Amino acid sequence: MSTRQAPALAPPEPPAGPVQLLDWHAGRHFAWRERCVLCRKTAPLRSHAGEAVHKTCAELWNARNPGETRFVSDPPKSGKSNDHA
């Protein structure tokens, strides 16, 4: 008896431009694991809209879709920069 495995998903393609990193430190971004809406692998994170998504997948989506607002950062903590570089 052979078991069939689902084909592996290809890693996300890197965008041509810079990627803006998201700050998702707030506890509301963590929940039970569900499938990422972008890559379909298990993800413990939630976007502000409650979508299960990996932070990296969200950052790459944002870079590929400039001008569209789907994934956003948490507001910066007082006195801290939102620059992750």
PDB file of N, CA, C and O in Angstrom:
ATOM      1  N   MET A   1       0.841  -1.184   0.000  1.00  0.00           N
ATOM      2  CA  MET A   1       0.000   0.000   0.000  1.00  0.00           C
ATOM      3  C   MET A   1       0.885   1.246   0.000  1.00  0.00           C
ATOM      4  O   MET A   1       1.719   1.406   0.891  1.00  0.00           O
ATOM      5  N   SER A   2       0.720   2.107  -0.959  1.00  0.00           N
ATOM      6  CA  SER A   2       1.525   3.331  -0.997  1.00  0.00           C
ATOM      7  C   SER A   2       0.683   4.507  -0.522  1.00  0.00           C
ATOM      8  O   SER A   2      -0.523   4.577  -0.759  1.00  0.00           O
ATOM      9  N   THR A   3       1.348   5.406   0.143  1.00  0.00           N
ATOM     10  CA  THR A   3       0.651   6.610   0.611  1.00  0.00           C
ATOM     11  C   THR A   3       1.038   7.756  -0.299  1.00  0.00           C
ATOM     12  O   THR A   3       2.210   7.933  -0.632  1.00  0.00           O
ATOM     13  N   ARG A   4       0.071   8.512  -0.686  1.00  0.00           N
ATOM     14  CA  ARG A   4       0.320   9.661  -1.568  1.00  0.00           C
ATOM     15  C   ARG A   4       0.458  10.912  -0.722  1.00  0.00           C
ATOM     16  O   ARG A   4      -0.372  11.196   0.141  1.00  0.00           O
ATOM     17  N   GLN A   5       1.512  11.643  -0.985  1.00  0.00           N
ATOM     18  CA  GLN A   5       1.702  12.912  -0.299  1.00  0.00           C
ATOM     19  C   GLN A   5       1.316  14.043  -1.237  1.00  0.00           C
ATOM     20  O   GLN A   5       1.516  13.962  -2.448  1.00  0.00           O
ATOM     21  N   ALA A   6       0.770  15.077  -0.667  1.00  0.00           N
ATOM     22  CA  ALA A   6       0.444  16.258  -1.464  1.00  0.00           C
ATOM     23  C   ALA A   6       1.739  16.863  -1.978  1.00  0.00           C
ATOM     24  O   ALA A   6       2.749  16.852  -1.275  1.00  0.00           O
ATOM     25  N   PRO A   7       1.723  17.388  -3.194  1.00  0.00           N
ATOM     26  CA  PRO A   7       2.951  18.002  -3.717  1.00  0.00           C
ATOM     27  C   PRO A   7       3.364  19.196  -2.864  1.00  0.00           C
ATOM     28  O   PRO A   7       2.523  19.948  -2.372  1.00  0.00           O
ATOM     29  N   ALA A   8       4.657  19.353  -2.700  1.00  0.00           N
ATOM     30  CA  ALA A   8       5.182  20.468  -1.905  1.00  0.00           C
ATOM     31  C   ALA A   8       4.891  21.785  -2.617  1.00  0.00           C
ATOM     32  O   ALA A   8       4.999  21.885  -3.839  1.00  0.00           O
ATOM     33  N   LEU A   9       4.529  22.770  -1.846  1.00  0.00           N
ATOM     34  CA  LEU A   9       4.286  24.096  -2.410  1.00  0.00           C
ATOM     35  C   LEU A   9       5.618  24.772  -2.689  1.00  0.00           C
ATOM     36  O   LEU A   9       6.578  24.618  -1.934  1.00  0.00           O
ATOM     37  N   ALA A  10       5.663  25.509  -3.763  1.00  0.00           N
ATOM     38  CA  ALA A  10       6.882  26.244  -4.104  1.00  0.00           C
ATOM     39  C   ALA A  10       7.032  27.406  -3.142  1.00  0.00           C
ATOM     40  O   ALA A  10       6.033  28.007  -2.748  1.00  0.00           O
ATOM     41  N   PRO A  11       8.271  27.742  -2.749  1.00  0.00           N
ATOM     42  CA  PRO A  11       8.460  28.904  -1.875  1.00  0.00           C
ATOM     43  C   PRO A  11       8.020  30.173  -2.591  1.00  0.00           C
ATOM     44  O   PRO A  11       8.072  30.242  -3.819  1.00  0.00           O
ATOM     45  N   PRO A  12       7.585  31.181  -1.832  1.00  0.00           N
ATOM     46  CA  PRO A  12       7.142  32.426  -2.467  1.00  0.00           C
ATOM     47  C   PRO A  12       8.269  33.054  -3.273  1.00  0.00           C
ATOM     48  O   PRO A  12       9.432  33.029  -2.868  1.00  0.00           O
ATOM     49  N   GLU A  13       7.910  33.611  -4.409  1.00  0.00           N
ATOM     50  CA  GLU A  13       8.886  34.311  -5.247  1.00  0.00           C
ATOM     51  C   GLU A  13       9.260  35.633  -4.582  1.00  0.00           C
ATOM     52  O   GLU A  13       8.377  36.361  -4.128  1.00  0.00           O
ATOM     53  N   PRO A  14      10.541  35.954  -4.515  1.00  0.00           N
ATOM     54  CA  PRO A  14      10.915  37.248  -3.937  1.00  0.00           C
ATOM     55  C   PRO A  14      10.463  38.384  -4.846  1.00  0.00           C
ATOM     56  O   PRO A  14      10.542  38.262  -6.068  1.00  0.00           O
ATOM     57  N   PRO A  15       9.993  39.480  -4.271  1.00  0.00           N
ATOM     58  CA  PRO A  15       9.547  40.614  -5.073  1.00  0.00           C
ATOM     59  C   PRO A  15      10.742  41.362  -5.669  1.00  0.00           C
ATOM     60  O   PRO A  15      11.874  41.224  -5.206  1.00  0.00           O
ATOM     61  N   ALA A  16      10.468  42.137  -6.681  1.00  0.00           N
ATOM     62  CA  ALA A  16      11.516  42.915  -7.333  1.00  0.00           C
ATOM     63  C   ALA A  16      11.985  44.069  -6.456  1.00  0.00           C
ATOM     64  O   ALA A  16      13.159  44.437  -6.500  1.00  0.00           O
ATOM     65  N   GLY A  17      11.090  44.642  -5.664  1.00  0.00           N
ATOM     66  CA  GLY A  17      11.428  45.798  -4.834  1.00  0.00           C
ATOM     67  C   GLY A  17      11.671  45.417  -3.395  1.00  0.00           C
ATOM     68  O   GLY A  17      11.642  44.237  -3.046  1.00  0.00           O
ATOM     69  N   PRO A  18      11.914  46.417  -2.546  1.00  0.00           N
ATOM     70  CA  PRO A  18      12.158  46.160  -1.120  1.00  0.00           C
ATOM     71  C   PRO A  18      10.897  45.654  -0.422  1.00  0.00           C
ATOM     72  O   PRO A  18       9.777  45.948  -0.840  1.00  0.00           O
ATOM     73  N   VAL A  19      11.100  44.894   0.641  1.00  0.00           N
ATOM     74  CA  VAL A  19      10.003  44.339   1.432  1.00  0.00           C
ATOM     75  C   VAL A  19       9.901  45.117   2.730  1.00  0.00           C
ATOM     76  O   VAL A  19      10.882  45.231   3.465  1.00  0.00           O
ATOM     77  N   GLN A  20       8.710  45.661   3.023  1.00  0.00           N
ATOM     78  CA  GLN A  20       8.462  46.368   4.277  1.00  0.00           C
ATOM     79  C   GLN A  20       8.092  45.340   5.329  1.00  0.00           C
ATOM     80  O   GLN A  20       7.074  44.661   5.197  1.00  0.00           O
ATOM     81  N   LEU A  21       8.909  45.214   6.379  1.00  0.00           N
ATOM     82  CA  LEU A  21       8.652  44.236   7.426  1.00  0.00           C
ATOM     83  C   LEU A  21       7.507  44.683   8.322  1.00  0.00           C
ATOM     84  O   LEU A  21       7.359  45.875   8.592  1.00  0.00           O
ATOM     85  N   LEU A  22       6.699  43.739   8.785  1.00  0.00           N
ATOM     86  CA  LEU A  22       5.561  44.023   9.643  1.00  0.00           C
ATOM     87  C   LEU A  22       5.922  43.783  11.106  1.00  0.00           C
ATOM     88  O   LEU A  22       6.720  42.898  11.415  1.00  0.00           O
ATOM     89  N   ASP A  23       5.339  44.568  12.001  1.00  0.00           N
ATOM     90  CA  ASP A  23       5.515  44.387  13.439  1.00  0.00           C
ATOM     91  C   ASP A  23       4.242  43.754  13.970  1.00  0.00           C
ATOM     92  O   ASP A  23       3.210  44.417  14.070  1.00  0.00           O
ATOM     93  N   TRP A  24       4.310  42.471  14.311  1.00  0.00           N
ATOM     94  CA  TRP A  24       3.146  41.760  14.824  1.00  0.00           C
ATOM     95  C   TRP A  24       3.456  41.175  16.189  1.00  0.00           C
ATOM     96  O   TRP A  24       3.287  39.973  16.396  1.00  0.00           O
ATOM     97  N   HIS A  25       3.905  41.998  17.125  1.00  0.00           N
ATOM     98  CA  HIS A  25       4.241  41.532  18.466  1.00  0.00           C
ATOM     99  C   HIS A  25       3.016  41.397  19.367  1.00  0.00           C
ATOM    100  O   HIS A  25       3.066  40.665  20.356  1.00  0.00           O
ATOM    101  N   ALA A  26       1.931  42.076  19.056  1.00  0.00           N
ATOM    102  CA  ALA A  26       0.738  42.043  19.905  1.00  0.00           C
ATOM    103  C   ALA A  26       0.164  40.630  19.976  1.00  0.00           C
ATOM    104  O   ALA A  26       0.158  39.907  18.980  1.00  0.00           O
ATOM    105  N   GLY A  27      -0.315  40.244  21.145  1.00  0.00           N
ATOM    106  CA  GLY A  27      -0.850  38.911  21.361  1.00  0.00           C
ATOM    107  C   GLY A  27      -2.017  38.539  20.474  1.00  0.00           C
ATOM    108  O   GLY A  27      -2.258  37.354  20.244  1.00  0.00           O
ATOM    109  N   ARG A  28      -2.750  39.520  19.971  1.00  0.00           N
ATOM    110  CA  ARG A  28      -3.918  39.206  19.140  1.00  0.00           C
ATOM    111  C   ARG A  28      -3.541  38.535  17.821  1.00  0.00           C
ATOM    112  O   ARG A  28      -4.401  37.990  17.129  1.00  0.00           O
ATOM    113  N   HIS A  29      -2.257  38.576  17.478  1.00  0.00           N
ATOM    114  CA  HIS A  29      -1.818  37.955  16.227  1.00  0.00           C
ATOM    115  C   HIS A  29      -1.554  36.456  16.366  1.00  0.00           C
ATOM    116  O   HIS A  29      -1.266  35.788  15.373  1.00  0.00           O
ATOM    117  N   PHE A  30      -1.649  35.922  17.579  1.00  0.00           N
ATOM    118  CA  PHE A  30      -1.376  34.500  17.805  1.00  0.00           C
ATOM    119  C   PHE A  30      -2.668  33.775  18.131  1.00  0.00           C
ATOM    120  O   PHE A  30      -3.465  34.249  18.941  1.00  0.00           O
ATOM    121  N   ALA A  31      -2.875  32.633  17.508  1.00  0.00           N
ATOM    122  CA  ALA A  31      -4.102  31.861  17.726  1.00  0.00           C
ATOM    123  C   ALA A  31      -3.837  30.411  17.365  1.00  0.00           C
ATOM    124  O   ALA A  31      -2.702  30.028  17.081  1.00  0.00           O
ATOM    125  N   TRP A  32      -4.882  29.615  17.377  1.00  0.00           N
ATOM    126  CA  TRP A  32      -4.743  28.216  16.980  1.00  0.00           C
ATOM    127  C   TRP A  32      -4.270  28.141  15.546  1.00  0.00           C
ATOM    128  O   TRP A  32      -4.608  28.983  14.714  1.00  0.00           O
ATOM    129  N   ARG A  33      -3.490  27.126  15.276  1.00  0.00           N
ATOM    130  CA  ARG A  33      -2.919  26.967  13.933  1.00  0.00           C
ATOM    131  C   ARG A  33      -4.006  26.628  12.903  1.00  0.00           C
ATOM    132  O   ARG A  33      -4.810  25.713  13.085  1.00  0.00           O
ATOM    133  N   GLU A  34      -3.993  27.384  11.846  1.00  0.00           N
ATOM    134  CA  GLU A  34      -4.840  27.135  10.680  1.00  0.00           C
ATOM    135  C   GLU A  34      -3.948  27.269   9.454  1.00  0.00           C
ATOM    136  O   GLU A  34      -2.760  27.559   9.592  1.00  0.00           O
ATOM    137  N   ARG A  35      -4.481  27.067   8.285  1.00  0.00           N
ATOM    138  CA  ARG A  35      -3.698  27.166   7.056  1.00  0.00           C
ATOM    139  C   ARG A  35      -3.582  28.621   6.618  1.00  0.00           C
ATOM    140  O   ARG A  35      -4.559  29.370   6.624  1.00  0.00           O
ATOM    141  N   CYS A  36      -2.367  29.004   6.239  1.00  0.00           N
ATOM    142  CA  CYS A  36      -2.086  30.353   5.737  1.00  0.00           C
ATOM    143  C   CYS A  36      -2.925  30.599   4.483  1.00  0.00           C
ATOM    144  O   CYS A  36      -2.996  29.739   3.605  1.00  0.00           O
ATOM    145  N   VAL A  37      -3.555  31.759   4.396  1.00  0.00           N
ATOM    146  CA  VAL A  37      -4.393  32.085   3.242  1.00  0.00           C
ATOM    147  C   VAL A  37      -3.567  32.244   1.966  1.00  0.00           C
ATOM    148  O   VAL A  37      -4.126  32.244   0.869  1.00  0.00           O
ATOM    149  N   LEU A  38      -2.246  32.379   2.095  1.00  0.00           N
ATOM    150  CA  LEU A  38      -1.402  32.591   0.921  1.00  0.00           C
ATOM    151  C   LEU A  38      -0.646  31.338   0.481  1.00  0.00           C
ATOM    152  O   LEU A  38      -0.634  31.020  -0.709  1.00  0.00           O
ATOM    153  N   CYS A  39      -0.016  30.622   1.410  1.00  0.00           N
ATOM    154  CA  CYS A  39       0.792  29.456   1.022  1.00  0.00           C
ATOM    155  C   CYS A  39       0.154  28.132   1.396  1.00  0.00           C
ATOM    156  O   CYS A  39       0.625  27.083   0.956  1.00  0.00           O
ATOM    157  N   ARG A  40      -0.907  28.148   2.198  1.00  0.00           N
ATOM    158  CA  ARG A  40      -1.661  26.974   2.624  1.00  0.00           C
ATOM    159  C   ARG A  40      -0.920  26.070   3.603  1.00  0.00           C
ATOM    160  O   ARG A  40      -1.384  24.960   3.867  1.00  0.00           O
ATOM    161  N   LYS A  41       0.220  26.504   4.155  1.00  0.00           N
ATOM    162  CA  LYS A  41       0.899  25.748   5.209  1.00  0.00           C
ATOM    163  C   LYS A  41       0.368  26.229   6.556  1.00  0.00           C
ATOM    164  O   LYS A  41      -0.181  27.327   6.638  1.00  0.00           O
ATOM    165  N   THR A  42       0.520  25.436   7.605  1.00  0.00           N
ATOM    166  CA  THR A  42       0.005  25.811   8.918  1.00  0.00           C
ATOM    167  C   THR A  42       0.681  27.074   9.437  1.00  0.00           C
ATOM    168  O   THR A  42       1.902  27.208   9.363  1.00  0.00           O
ATOM    169  N   ALA A  43      -0.108  27.987   9.955  1.00  0.00           N
ATOM    170  CA  ALA A  43       0.409  29.267  10.450  1.00  0.00           C
ATOM    171  C   ALA A  43      -0.232  29.606  11.788  1.00  0.00           C
ATOM    172  O   ALA A  43      -1.455  29.540  11.915  1.00  0.00           O
ATOM    173  N   PRO A  44       0.575  29.971  12.800  1.00  0.00           N
ATOM    174  CA  PRO A  44       0.013  30.332  14.102  1.00  0.00           C
ATOM    175  C   PRO A  44      -0.354  31.814  14.204  1.00  0.00           C
ATOM    176  O   PRO A  44      -0.839  32.251  15.247  1.00  0.00           O
ATOM    177  N   LEU A  45      -0.134  32.589  13.149  1.00  0.00           N
ATOM    178  CA  LEU A  45      -0.371  34.040  13.211  1.00  0.00           C
ATOM    179  C   LEU A  45      -1.681  34.432  12.552  1.00  0.00           C
ATOM    180  O   LEU A  45      -2.200  33.718  11.694  1.00  0.00           O
ATOM    181  N   ARG A  46      -2.205  35.571  12.965  1.00  0.00           N
ATOM    182  CA  ARG A  46      -3.406  36.164  12.376  1.00  0.00           C
ATOM    183  C   ARG A  46      -3.100  37.602  11.989  1.00  0.00           C
ATOM    184  O   ARG A  46      -2.388  38.314  12.697  1.00  0.00           O
ATOM    185  N   SER A  47      -3.648  38.014  10.853  1.00  0.00           N
ATOM    186  CA  SER A  47      -3.520  39.416  10.445  1.00  0.00           C
ATOM    187  C   SER A  47      -4.478  40.261  11.280  1.00  0.00           C
ATOM    188  O   SER A  47      -5.219  39.727  12.105  1.00  0.00           O
ATOM    189  N   HIS A  48      -4.467  41.565  11.071  1.00  0.00           N
ATOM    190  CA  HIS A  48      -5.404  42.444  11.781  1.00  0.00           C
ATOM    191  C   HIS A  48      -6.856  42.094  11.426  1.00  0.00           C
ATOM    192  O   HIS A  48      -7.768  42.308  12.226  1.00  0.00           O
ATOM    193  N   ALA A  49      -7.055  41.555  10.221  1.00  0.00           N
ATOM    194  CA  ALA A  49      -8.400  41.174   9.783  1.00  0.00           C
ATOM    195  C   ALA A  49      -8.770  39.760  10.218  1.00  0.00           C
ATOM    196  O   ALA A  49      -9.860  39.282   9.901  1.00  0.00           O
ATOM    197  N   GLY A  50      -7.858  39.071  10.954  1.00  0.00           N
ATOM    198  CA  GLY A  50      -8.145  37.737  11.449  1.00  0.00           C
ATOM    199  C   GLY A  50      -7.796  36.609  10.495  1.00  0.00           C
ATOM    200  O   GLY A  50      -8.125  35.453  10.763  1.00  0.00           O
ATOM    201  N   GLU A  51      -7.135  36.924   9.386  1.00  0.00           N
ATOM    202  CA  GLU A  51      -6.738  35.879   8.443  1.00  0.00           C
ATOM    203  C   GLU A  51      -5.521  35.126   8.976  1.00  0.00           C
ATOM    204  O   GLU A  51      -4.587  35.745   9.486  1.00  0.00           O
ATOM    205  N   ALA A  52      -5.524  33.798   8.864  1.00  0.00           N
ATOM    206  CA  ALA A  52      -4.346  33.011   9.213  1.00  0.00           C
ATOM    207  C   ALA A  52      -3.308  33.253   8.120  1.00  0.00           C
ATOM    208  O   ALA A  52      -3.574  33.013   6.942  1.00  0.00           O
ATOM    209  N   VAL A  53      -2.130  33.726   8.511  1.00  0.00           N
ATOM    210  CA  VAL A  53      -1.094  34.056   7.522  1.00  0.00           C
ATOM    211  C   VAL A  53       0.264  34.101   8.203  1.00  0.00           C
ATOM    212  O   VAL A  53       0.373  34.522   9.354  1.00  0.00           O
ATOM    213  N   HIS A  54       1.301  33.667   7.490  1.00  0.00           N
ATOM    214  CA  HIS A  54       2.663  33.837   7.988  1.00  0.00           C
ATOM    215  C   HIS A  54       3.063  35.291   7.795  1.00  0.00           C
ATOM    216  O   HIS A  54       2.681  35.916   6.806  1.00  0.00           O
ATOM    217  N   LYS A  55       3.821  35.826   8.723  1.00  0.00           N
ATOM    218  CA  LYS A  55       4.292  37.207   8.612  1.00  0.00           C
ATOM    219  C   LYS A  55       5.095  37.397   7.327  1.00  0.00           C
ATOM    220  O   LYS A  55       4.937  38.407   6.643  1.00  0.00           O
ATOM    221  N   THR A  56       5.950  36.439   6.998  1.00  0.00           N
ATOM    222  CA  THR A  56       6.760  36.530   5.779  1.00  0.00           C
ATOM    223  C   THR A  56       5.877  36.514   4.535  1.00  0.00           C
ATOM    224  O   THR A  56       6.112  37.286   3.605  1.00  0.00           O
ATOM    225  N   CYS A  57       4.872  35.654   4.503  1.00  0.00           N
ATOM    226  CA  CYS A  57       3.958  35.618   3.356  1.00  0.00           C
ATOM    227  C   CYS A  57       3.246  36.966   3.205  1.00  0.00           C
ATOM    228  O   CYS A  57       3.088  37.469   2.093  1.00  0.00           O
ATOM    229  N   ALA A  58       2.816  37.548   4.340  1.00  0.00           N
ATOM    230  CA  ALA A  58       2.139  38.844   4.301  1.00  0.00           C
ATOM    231  C   ALA A  58       3.077  39.937   3.785  1.00  0.00           C
ATOM    232  O   ALA A  58       2.669  40.778   2.985  1.00  0.00           O
ATOM    233  N   GLU A  59       4.323  39.925   4.238  1.00  0.00           N
ATOM    234  CA  GLU A  59       5.298  40.930   3.785  1.00  0.00           C
ATOM    235  C   GLU A  59       5.555  40.806   2.291  1.00  0.00           C
ATOM    236  O   GLU A  59       5.625  41.812   1.585  1.00  0.00           O
ATOM    237  N   LEU A  60       5.697  39.571   1.805  1.00  0.00           N
ATOM    238  CA  LEU A  60       5.919  39.363   0.369  1.00  0.00           C
ATOM    239  C   LEU A  60       4.689  39.764  -0.438  1.00  0.00           C
ATOM    240  O   LEU A  60       4.823  40.331  -1.523  1.00  0.00           O
ATOM    241  N   TRP A  61       3.488  39.478   0.077  1.00  0.00           N
ATOM    242  CA  TRP A  61       2.264  39.874  -0.619  1.00  0.00           C
ATOM    243  C   TRP A  61       2.200  41.398  -0.727  1.00  0.00           C
ATOM    244  O   TRP A  61       1.888  41.944  -1.786  1.00  0.00           O
ATOM    245  N   ASN A  62       2.503  42.084   0.398  1.00  0.00           N
ATOM    246  CA  ASN A  62       2.495  43.553   0.388  1.00  0.00           C
ATOM    247  C   ASN A  62       3.471  44.098  -0.644  1.00  0.00           C
ATOM    248  O   ASN A  62       3.156  45.054  -1.352  1.00  0.00           O
ATOM    249  N   ALA A  63       4.669  43.490  -0.738  1.00  0.00           N
ATOM    250  CA  ALA A  63       5.678  43.967  -1.681  1.00  0.00           C
ATOM    251  C   ALA A  63       5.225  43.747  -3.122  1.00  0.00           C
ATOM    252  O   ALA A  63       5.541  44.549  -4.000  1.00  0.00           O
ATOM    253  N   ARG A  64       4.488  42.668  -3.368  1.00  0.00           N
ATOM    254  CA  ARG A  64       4.013  42.372  -4.725  1.00  0.00           C
ATOM    255  C   ARG A  64       2.760  43.156  -5.093  1.00  0.00           C
ATOM    256  O   ARG A  64       2.411  43.237  -6.271  1.00  0.00           O
ATOM    257  N   ASN A  65       2.085  43.730  -4.117  1.00  0.00           N
ATOM    258  CA  ASN A  65       0.825  44.439  -4.356  1.00  0.00           C
ATOM    259  C   ASN A  65       0.884  45.847  -3.774  1.00  0.00           C
ATOM    260  O   ASN A  65       0.102  46.180  -2.883  1.00  0.00           O
ATOM    261  N   PRO A  66       1.807  46.680  -4.268  1.00  0.00           N
ATOM    262  CA  PRO A  66       1.919  48.037  -3.717  1.00  0.00           C
ATOM    263  C   PRO A  66       0.617  48.820  -3.926  1.00  0.00           C
ATOM    264  O   PRO A  66      -0.047  48.689  -4.954  1.00  0.00           O
ATOM    265  N   GLY A  67       0.283  49.610  -2.958  1.00  0.00           N
ATOM    266  CA  GLY A  67      -0.925  50.425  -3.055  1.00  0.00           C
ATOM    267  C   GLY A  67      -2.173  49.721  -2.543  1.00  0.00           C
ATOM    268  O   GLY A  67      -3.209  50.366  -2.381  1.00  0.00           O
ATOM    269  N   GLU A  68      -2.107  48.409  -2.280  1.00  0.00           N
ATOM    270  CA  GLU A  68      -3.245  47.685  -1.723  1.00  0.00           C
ATOM    271  C   GLU A  68      -3.007  47.488  -0.233  1.00  0.00           C
ATOM    272  O   GLU A  68      -1.884  47.199   0.182  1.00  0.00           O
ATOM    273  N   THR A  69      -4.037  47.638   0.565  1.00  0.00           N
ATOM    274  CA  THR A  69      -3.903  47.475   2.010  1.00  0.00           C
ATOM    275  C   THR A  69      -4.619  46.204   2.429  1.00  0.00           C
ATOM    276  O   THR A  69      -5.847  46.161   2.498  1.00  0.00           O
ATOM    277  N   ARG A  70      -3.835  45.168   2.708  1.00  0.00           N
ATOM    278  CA  ARG A  70      -4.409  43.921   3.215  1.00  0.00           C
ATOM    279  C   ARG A  70      -3.753  43.554   4.540  1.00  0.00           C
ATOM    280  O   ARG A  70      -4.441  43.161   5.482  1.00  0.00           O
ATOM    281  N   PHE A  71      -2.430  43.679   4.623  1.00  0.00           N
ATOM    282  CA  PHE A  71      -1.686  43.342   5.825  1.00  0.00           C
ATOM    283  C   PHE A  71      -0.979  44.603   6.317  1.00  0.00           C
ATOM    284  O   PHE A  71      -0.263  45.250   5.553  1.00  0.00           O
ATOM    285  N   VAL A  72      -1.175  44.954   7.585  1.00  0.00           N
ATOM    286  CA  VAL A  72      -0.595  46.175   8.144  1.00  0.00           C
ATOM    287  C   VAL A  72       0.184  45.858   9.411  1.00  0.00           C
ATOM    288  O   VAL A  72      -0.008  44.808  10.024  1.00  0.00           O
ATOM    289  N   SER A  73       1.061  46.770   9.796  1.00  0.00           N
ATOM    290  CA  SER A  73       1.847  46.642  11.028  1.00  0.00           C
ATOM    291  C   SER A  73       1.056  47.129  12.223  1.00  0.00           C
ATOM    292  O   SER A  73       0.111  47.908  12.096  1.00  0.00           O
ATOM    293  N   ASP A  74       1.468  46.649  13.391  1.00  0.00           N
ATOM    294  CA  ASP A  74       0.949  47.210  14.631  1.00  0.00           C
ATOM    295  C   ASP A  74       1.483  48.634  14.744  1.00  0.00           C
ATOM    296  O   ASP A  74       2.525  48.942  14.165  1.00  0.00           O
ATOM    297  N   PRO A  75       0.796  49.508  15.476  1.00  0.00           N
ATOM    298  CA  PRO A  75       1.341  50.850  15.687  1.00  0.00           C
ATOM    299  C   PRO A  75       2.647  50.756  16.475  1.00  0.00           C
ATOM    300  O   PRO A  75       2.781  49.894  17.344  1.00  0.00           O
ATOM    301  N   PRO A  76       3.616  51.637  16.181  1.00  0.00           N
ATOM    302  CA  PRO A  76       4.894  51.581  16.916  1.00  0.00           C
ATOM    303  C   PRO A  76       4.686  51.862  18.399  1.00  0.00           C
ATOM    304  O   PRO A  76       3.835  52.662  18.788  1.00  0.00           O
ATOM    305  N   LYS A  77       5.480  51.187  19.208  1.00  0.00           N
ATOM    306  CA  LYS A  77       5.445  51.441  20.647  1.00  0.00           C
ATOM    307  C   LYS A  77       6.069  52.804  20.895  1.00  0.00           C
ATOM    308  O   LYS A  77       6.952  53.221  20.145  1.00  0.00           O
ATOM    309  N   SER A  78       5.636  53.495  21.917  1.00  0.00           N
ATOM    310  CA  SER A  78       6.141  54.844  22.174  1.00  0.00           C
ATOM    311  C   SER A  78       7.660  54.841  22.306  1.00  0.00           C
ATOM    312  O   SER A  78       8.238  54.047  23.049  1.00  0.00           O
ATOM    313  N   GLY A  79       8.290  55.749  21.564  1.00  0.00           N
ATOM    314  CA  GLY A  79       9.738  55.886  21.644  1.00  0.00           C
ATOM    315  C   GLY A  79      10.515  54.868  20.839  1.00  0.00           C
ATOM    316  O   GLY A  79      11.746  54.881  20.849  1.00  0.00           O
ATOM    317  N   LYS A  80       9.815  53.980  20.137  1.00  0.00           N
ATOM    318  CA  LYS A  80      10.513  52.962  19.356  1.00  0.00           C
ATOM    319  C   LYS A  80      10.260  53.182  17.877  1.00  0.00           C
ATOM    320  O   LYS A  80       9.169  53.583  17.472  1.00  0.00           O
ATOM    321  N   SER A  81      11.269  52.918  17.084  1.00  0.00           N
ATOM    322  CA  SER A  81      11.157  53.029  15.638  1.00  0.00           C
ATOM    323  C   SER A  81      10.517  51.759  15.080  1.00  0.00           C
ATOM    324  O   SER A  81      10.657  50.689  15.672  1.00  0.00           O
ATOM    325  N   ASN A  82       9.825  51.863  13.959  1.00  0.00           N
ATOM    326  CA  ASN A  82       9.229  50.715  13.310  1.00  0.00           C
ATOM    327  C   ASN A  82      10.177  50.158  12.238  1.00  0.00           C
ATOM    328  O   ASN A  82       9.764  49.366  11.391  1.00  0.00           O
ATOM    329  N   ASP A  83      11.445  50.577  12.281  1.00  0.00           N
ATOM    330  CA  ASP A  83      12.447  50.143  11.309  1.00  0.00           C
ATOM    331  C   ASP A  83      13.087  48.854  11.792  1.00  0.00           C
ATOM    332  O   ASP A  83      13.757  48.843  12.825  1.00  0.00           O
ATOM    333  N   HIS A  84      12.887  47.770  11.056  1.00  0.00           N
ATOM    334  CA  HIS A  84      13.418  46.467  11.453  1.00  0.00           C
ATOM    335  C   HIS A  84      14.756  46.171  10.799  1.00  0.00           C
ATOM    336  O   HIS A  84      15.341  45.120  11.062  1.00  0.00           O
ATOM    337  N   ALA A  85      15.253  47.050   9.966  1.00  0.00           N
ATOM    338  CA  ALA A  85      16.493  46.776   9.225  1.00  0.00           C
ATOM    339  C   ALA A  85      17.694  46.810  10.130  1.00  0.00           C
ATOM    340  O   ALA A  85      18.818  46.601   9.672  1.00  0.00           O
TER     341      ALA A  85
END
